[in-house]
Amino acid sequence: MQRGFKTKCENLALQVRSELGLKKTDPLSPQSLAERLGVYLWKPSDIVGLSREALRQLQKDRASWSAVTVLLGGIDAVIYNSSHLRGRQSSDIMHELSHILLGHRPVEMMLFSEDVDIVLREYAPSLEEEANWLAGCLLLPREELLWIRRNGIGDSEACSIYGVNRVLLNFRMNKTGVNLQVKAYR
């Protein structure tokens, strides 16, 4: 990632919250952001015209995919794996929305289904890393993390409030240095 990218993401996360009328420590739902961006969120079963074979394949391979950004007649949509738990879905959807927010250009586009005019996007590994970082910032900005720790909110409760899983919460707490900062303060 380029120098300053992580700070840019933290600032963008706070800007998005402000534009949505949220406080810095309010949860940001992927659904609210998708609506703001004009992006549709679909489970595989929501895709009208998807062949039974394609639907069966997506439902059969539940563990092998998380979410994907597609272009349907010029409209962005995120298809997400509805069999995953809520926290995982939030991260997956926010990751895909991050590609859109960052204006990422796919390295490859391929036809998702011959029955429906859906084009699947694939991104370079460096862009995937950027989208991962921004997704974490959108769901759990640094200020929010500090608020969680300073107010003694337990990890389980924080995950429930912010619709994330422990993996993301722990990752953000450690990578932002919040755990060390709060520990040193005490």
C-alpha positions in Angstrom: 0.0 0.0 0.0 1.2 3.5 -0.7 2.4 5.7 2.1 -0.6 7.5 3.7 -3.2 5.0 2.3 -4.2 3.8 5.8 -4.7 7.3 7.0 -6.7 8.1 3.9 -8.9 5.1 4.7 -9.5 6.2 8.3 -10.5 9.6 7.0 -12.8 8.2 4.3 -14.5 6.0 6.9 -15.3 9.1 9.0 -16.4 11.0 6.0 -18.8 8.2 4.9 -20.2 8.2 8.5 -20.7 11.9 8.4 -22.4 11.8 5.0 -24.8 9.1 6.3 -25.6 11.3 9.4 -23.8 8.9 11.8 -21.7 9.8 14.8 -18.0 8.7 14.7 -18.8 5.8 17.0 -22.1 4.7 15.4 -22.2 1.3 13.6 -22.2 1.5 9.8 -24.2 -1.2 8.2 -23.1 -2.5 4.8 -26.7 -2.2 3.7 -26.8 1.6 4.4 -23.6 2.2 2.5 -24.8 0.0 -0.4 -28.0 2.0 -0.6 -26.1 5.3 -0.5 -23.8 4.1 -3.3 -26.7 2.7 -5.4 -25.4 -0.8 -5.2 -27.7 -3.8 -4.9 -27.0 -6.5 -2.4 -28.1 -10.0 -3.4 -28.1 -13.5 -2.1 -27.7 -16.0 -4.9 -31.4 -16.9 -4.7 -32.3 -13.2 -5.3 -30.8 -13.3 -8.9 -33.7 -13.5 -11.3 -32.9 -15.7 -14.3 -29.9 -17.4 -12.7 -29.9 -20.9 -14.0 -30.6 -23.8 -11.6 -27.1 -25.1 -12.3 -25.4 -21.9 -11.4 -27.5 -21.5 -8.3 -26.9 -25.1 -7.3 -23.1 -24.6 -7.7 -23.1 -21.4 -5.5 -25.1 -23.1 -2.8 -23.1 -26.3 -3.0 -19.7 -24.5 -2.7 -20.7 -22.3 0.3 -17.3 -22.4 1.9 -15.4 -21.6 -1.3 -16.7 -18.1 -1.8 -17.6 -15.0 0.2 -18.9 -12.2 -2.0 -18.4 -10.8 -5.5 -19.0 -7.5 -7.2 -20.8 -7.8 -10.5 -22.0 -5.5 -13.2 -25.6 -6.1 -14.3 -26.7 -3.9 -17.2 -24.5 -1.1 -16.0 -25.6 -1.4 -12.4 -23.2 -2.5 -9.6 -24.4 -5.4 -7.4 -22.7 -7.4 -4.7 -23.7 -11.0 -4.4 -22.8 -12.4 -1.0 -22.8 -15.8 0.6 -25.8 -15.8 2.8 -24.7 -19.0 4.5 -22.0 -17.2 6.4 -22.6 -15.6 9.8 -23.6 -12.0 10.0 -20.1 -10.7 11.0 -18.5 -12.5 8.0 -21.2 -11.2 5.7 -20.6 -7.6 6.9 -16.9 -7.9 6.2 -17.4 -9.5 2.8 -19.9 -7.0 1.6 -17.9 -4.0 2.9 -14.9 -5.4 1.1 -16.7 -5.3 -2.2 -18.2 -1.9 -1.5 -14.6 -0.7 -0.8 -13.6 -1.6 -4.3 -16.3 0.7 -5.6 -15.5 3.5 -3.2 -11.8 3.4 -4.1 -12.6 3.4 -7.9 -10.7 0.1 -8.4 -10.5 -1.1 -12.0 -10.8 -4.9 -12.4 -7.9 -6.7 -14.0 -10.3 -9.2 -15.5 -14.0 -9.3 -16.2 -15.8 -12.5 -17.2 -19.3 -13.6 -17.9 -20.9 -14.9 -14.7 -23.9 -16.6 -16.2 -24.9 -17.1 -19.8 -28.5 -17.1 -18.8 -28.3 -13.6 -17.3 -26.1 -10.7 -18.5 -23.9 -10.6 -15.4 -20.2 -9.7 -15.6 -17.9 -10.8 -12.7 -15.0 -8.6 -11.7 -11.6 -9.7 -10.6 -9.0 -7.4 -9.0 -5.3 -7.4 -8.6 -3.9 -8.6 -5.3 -2.7 -5.1 -4.3 -6.3 -3.8 -4.8 -7.7 -6.7 -2.8 -5.3 -5.6 0.1 -6.5 -2.0 -0.2 -10.2 -3.1 -0.2 -9.5 -5.3 2.9 -8.0 -2.3 4.8 -10.8 0.1 3.8 -13.5 -2.4 4.7 -12.0 -2.7 8.2 -11.9 1.0 8.6 -15.5 1.4 7.5 -16.7 -1.2 9.9 -14.4 -0.3 12.8 -12.6 3.1 12.5 -9.8 3.7 14.9 -11.9 6.2 16.9 -14.5 3.6 17.3 -12.0 1.1 18.5 -10.7 3.5 21.1 -14.2 4.2 22.2 -14.8 0.5 22.7 -11.7 0.0 24.8 -12.1 3.2 26.8 -15.7 2.3 27.7 -14.9 -1.2 28.7 -17.1 -2.8 26.1 -16.3 -6.5 25.8 -15.3 -8.1 22.5 -18.5 -10.1 22.2 -20.7 -7.1 22.8 -18.6 -4.9 20.4 -19.0 -7.6 17.7 -22.7 -7.6 18.3 -23.1 -3.8 18.3 -21.0 -3.3 15.1 -22.0 -6.5 13.2 -18.5 -7.8 12.9 -16.7 -11.0 13.9 -13.9 -11.4 16.5 -11.3 -12.0 13.7 -11.9 -8.5 12.3 -12.2 -6.8 15.7 -8.9 -8.4 16.9 -7.2 -7.6 13.6 -8.2 -3.9 13.8 -7.4 -3.6 17.5 -3.9 -4.9 17.0 -3.0 -3.4 13.6 -4.1 0.1 14.7 -2.2 -0.1 17.9 -5.3 0.6 20.0 -4.7 -2.4 22.3 -1.2 -1.2 23.1 -2.3 2.5 23.4 -5.0 1.7 25.9 -2.8 -0.7 27.8 0.0 1.9 28.1 -2.6 4.5 29.2 -3.8 2.3 32.1 
